[in-house]
Amino acid sequence: MRHRSLLILTSVLTTGALTLTACGSRDEGKGGGGDNAGGTTTVVIGVDAPLTGSLSALGQGIKNSVDLAAKTANKNKEVPGITFKVEALDDQAVPASGQANATKLVGNKDVVGVVGPLNSGVSQQMQGVFAAAGLAQVSPANTNPSLSQGDNWGKGEFKRPFKTYFRTAATDVVQGKFAAQYLFKDAGKKKVFVVDDKQTYGAGLAAIFSDEFKRLGGQVVGTDHVTVKETDFSSTADKVKASGADSVYFGGQYPEGGLLSDQIKKTGAKVPVMGGDGIYDPAFISASGEANDGDLATSIGYPVEKLDTAKKFIADYNAGGYKDPYAAYGGYSYDAGWAIIQAVKAAVAANNGKLPTDARAKVTEALGKVSFDGVTGKVSFDEYGDTTNKQLTVYKVEGGKWVDVKSDTFNQ
């Protein structure tokens, strides 16, 4: 990884760890909670994301954006006496790896908060580890409602499972309903075939979409499932063609989604494939050999490139020399990292300018109260740790690119 502002990089291949330290800081990496000769105290923000594998384009954007937040805080002396570092771990989108990473981050006493993971299924295996250690996590991308509202949220029974869990991403309750309303009302589609990848995120999103689509008066003419990392979805594509569906909704990620769209269109079924933020990536388009103009995706928030609040983030990211783009979750990752930084700032201010000995507990407590104007808009959390920002956007593939066609604030 090349950075124009020099960085000291330490890569630990056996654990997937990547530690980034702003070069030229007074701290020499002695570890959080301890003062060094330069008079600063170092604290670490952990990052867990898929840094390798099929979803690495998203994971690298998450890692880089948190790194930018830490570097910005250090440059501006956002928290006097505190130097921030980032320790990034690769979960490869595998739940067991995420759990192991959570254990590793908990074991580092310098870590006061964690940004990540990308996948809801991975987060399910990390939450309990973090909660037992009182270590806060802020996901920029998790959308499964049960992570913050409990397993019975669908029955109207809301109970926050872990007080250490927060997210800057809107849930699938918001995203799934928003997608259904667009497809039925705006796109005029009445007969949808629903496919999911059997994973926590994909299956949950597809179920919420289906319920709302039917409530609106639409018809689900068929359902099927695909398996992650497989590439032959021809049987599903044939079912779509035979069903007479005028549209397809896919709950899953872009590697499978792009191939599914390609194979559906090869059957002669010229129908749009719609999905959630998991397919909103250029790789979805490039995965399809057939032109997939007209395919649709929802994603959390408004287009970052069109937000006045994001101009500085984009400029600083481009100037930072990062090899990979900030991708779909860059702005939300920066805001997640900045939320942790602001929580540290509050904890330090309340302790006479020193990092408290129970920093993790104090940071978790402060996170519930943070409120600031971030890259993606107003950043704050409700009583469940969910973002109060319910903005979403529908994107359409036009001319081989994702183009935003509708943005709105969703009210359930």
Secondary structure, DSSP 8 states (H G I E B T S, - for coil): ---SS-EEEEEETTTTEEEEEETT-S--S--BT-B-TTS-EEEEEEEEE--SSTTHHHHHHHHHHHHHHHHHHHHHTSSTTEEEEEEEEE-TT-HHHHHHHHHHHHH-TTEEEEE--S-HHHHHHHHHHHHHHT-EEEESS---THHHH-TTGGGT----S-TTEEESS--HHHHHHHHHHIIIIIS---EEEEEE-SSHHHHHHHHHHHHHHHHTT-EEEEEEE--TT----HHHHHHHHHHT-SEEEEES-HHHHHHHHHHHHHTT----EEE-TTT-SHHHHHT-SS--TT-EEEEESS-GGG-GGGHHHHHHHHHTT-SS---TTHHHHHHHHHHHHHHHHHHHHTTTTS--TTHHHHHHHHHTT--EEETTEEE-B-TTS-BS--EEEEEEEETTEEEEEEEEE---
